Amino acid sequence: MRASPFLVEAKSGVSGYTHLFARISEDENGYTILVRLYNKEKPRNAAWGEELADSFETASMLIAALAAEFAIPEGRIKIEIQMHNMKAGTQH
């Protein structure tokens, strides 16, 4: 299942989200990014989305763009990475 592009705008121009969770999963054709924006103080104030990316770098940039757009500080971002073969493509 592929969701529509993950675009959310706050009515007041100020984000009600305080945290970001993202999971990057390696697939046969690229990477799937699952993202959840939420507010710990207001559990109903949450949004999630799924997007496809052709590279790990693109997936990372999408997450960084969301964090910047919603002013989520680094300490409130959690990222999980699921790779098929972690050694493939790495340089030593």
C-alpha positions in Angstrom: 0.0 0.0 0.0 1.3 3.4 -0.9 -0.1 6.5 0.7 -0.4 9.9 -0.9 2.5 12.4 -0.3 2.9 13.3 3.3 1.9 17.0 3.5 0.3 18.5 6.5 -0.1 22.2 7.4 -1.2 23.6 10.7 -4.0 26.1 10.5 -2.2 28.7 12.6 1.1 28.2 10.8 2.6 26.8 14.1 3.0 23.0 14.3 1.3 21.2 17.1 3.7 18.3 16.7 6.6 17.9 19.2 8.1 14.5 18.2 9.0 12.6 15.0 9.4 8.9 14.6 10.6 7.5 11.3 11.4 4.0 10.0 13.4 3.5 6.9 13.0 0.0 5.5 15.0 -1.4 2.5 12.8 -2.9 -0.2 13.7 -4.6 -3.5 13.0 -1.4 -5.4 14.4 1.2 -2.9 13.3 2.4 0.5 10.0 2.8 2.3 9.8 5.6 4.8 7.1 5.4 7.5 6.8 8.7 9.5 4.7 9.6 12.5 4.5 13.1 13.9 2.9 13.4 17.3 2.6 15.5 20.5 3.1 13.6 23.8 0.9 16.0 25.6 -2.0 15.6 23.1 -2.0 12.0 21.9 -4.9 12.8 19.5 -2.6 15.3 17.7 -0.8 12.9 15.5 -0.3 12.3 11.8 1.5 9.6 9.9 2.4 8.8 6.3 4.4 6.5 4.1 6.5 7.4 1.1 8.9 5.6 -1.2 12.4 6.8 -2.0 14.9 5.5 -4.6 18.0 5.9 -2.3 18.8 6.0 1.4 20.1 9.6 1.0 16.7 10.6 -0.4 14.9 8.9 2.5 17.1 10.8 5.0 16.5 14.1 3.2 12.7 13.6 3.4 12.9 13.0 7.2 15.2 16.0 7.6 12.7 18.2 5.6 9.8 17.1 7.8 11.7 17.8 11.0 12.7 21.2 9.7 9.2 22.0 8.4 7.6 21.2 11.8 10.5 22.5 13.9 11.1 19.2 15.7 14.4 19.4 17.7 17.0 16.7 17.2 16.5 15.2 20.7 12.8 14.5 19.8 13.5 12.5 16.6 13.7 8.8 16.6 14.8 6.9 13.5 14.8 3.1 13.0 16.7 1.6 10.0 15.9 -1.9 8.6 18.3 -3.1 6.0 18.5 -6.5 4.3 22.3 -6.6 4.3 24.0 -3.9 6.4 27.4 -4.6 4.9 26.4 -4.2 1.3 27.3 -0.8 -0.1 29.5 0.3 2.8 33.0 1.5 2.5 35.7 0.5 5.0 
